[in-house]
Amino acid sequence: MDWDSCSQAYSRVYENGDVDEQKHHRGQEFLAGGMALAGFKAFEDHQRKEGKPISHGMAKDMLAGFAGAEVDKFCQQEGHEWFDHEKAKRHAEEQAGKMYDEYYIQQQNMDKYDPRERGPPPIFGGHRYIH
């Protein structure tokens, strides 16, 4: 999924609450993309508050944790029993890692994650994300 698709999925999950119809139309991978984006935003907020550089490996491990936590929160809500928790969690963790690689390694060409060196992905600038 690309950043725009994840943003659309985010809107479905967090803003519209329009997820039940999606289980048949776009599927769990689509919804997990939105949760990956929410996890990425939570990671960004946390690391920018800390202000410390970390290795890409550590950043991606932490990012996977934040993305997985978003899936956990979603699956604990009533009415989401149809959702395959483990599959969605794996997908959200993988998607968040791909997004990290694309932005910080490929586009920004950074040798480590350093919140003082570059800004967050532009999609988060002035946006409505919950974290």
N, C-alpha and C positions, 0 to 999 in steps of 0.2 A: 504494500500500500504506500502511496505517496503522502506527503504532508497534508495536502488538501483533502484526500479521502479520510485521513485520520481526524481532521478537523470536522468533517461532516459527521463522522461516527461519534465524535465527542458531543456534537450538538444533539444527536439522537439520544445519547445516554444521559447526559448531564443537564441539558437545557429543556429538551422536549419531553423527556421520560418516555419516549416513543420506542420502546424496545421489544415489546411482545410481538408486534407485527413483523419486526425485523427477523425474528427467528426463522421465518419461512422465506423472506425475501432476500436478504443480504447475508444472513448467517452470523454465526458467532465470531468468525474471524473479523468481520467488519466491525462489530461492536468492540472486540478486543483492541482494535486499532485506536478507537476513541479512548479506551482505558490506558493504552500505551502513551498517548499524548498527555493525558492527565498525570500519569506517573512521571513523564519527562518534565512537565511543568513543576511538579512537587520537588523533583530532584534539583532542578535549576534554582528554585527558591531556596532550598536548603543549602546548597553549595555556595550560592552567592552570599547568603547570610554568614556562612562560615568564612568565606573569602580565602580559602587555602587551595593551592594547586594539588592535584592528585593524578596518578597515572591513569591512562586510558582504561586499563584493566580494572582498576578499582572503581573508576567512574561507571563503567558498564555493569559491574557487579551491583553497585548501589542502585543504579538506574533500574536494573531488573527487579530489585527488591521493591522499589517504589511502584513500578508497573504492576507487579504481582499483588501488592497491597490494594491497588485500585480494583483488581478483579475480585479479591477477597471481599472487599466492601460491597461490591455489586451483588455477589452471590449470597451474601447474608441477608439481603433485602427480601421481604416476602414477595412471592409471585415469580421468583426467578429460578424455580426448581428445574426448569427445562434446560438451563444453561449448563454446559459441560465445563465445570470449574477448572479442572486440570488442563484440559486442552486450551481453553481460553487463556489461562495463566501463561502457559508456554508461548502461545502466540503473542500475547502482549509483551512478554519479556523479549522475545525475538524481534518484534517490531520496534520496540524502544531502542534496542541495540543497533538495528539498521539505521534508525533515524539519527542516533548519536554518531555512528560512523560517517554517514552522509554529511552531516553538518560540521562536526569538529575535526574529522580526519581528512575527508575528501575536499570539502569546500574551504575550511579555515586553515587546513594544513598545520594543525597544532601537534606538537610532540607530546603534550600532556594536557589535561583539562586544567585550565587556570582561569577562574572567573574574573581576574583582574586584567587579563590579556584581551579577551573578546567578550562581546555582548551575547545574550542568549539568541536562539533562533528567532528571526524576525516575526514568525507567527505569534510569538508571545507578547510582542510589543504592544501595549495598550489594549490587549484583547480581554475578553470576558472570562478567561479561565478561572476556575473555582479556587485554585491553590494560590 
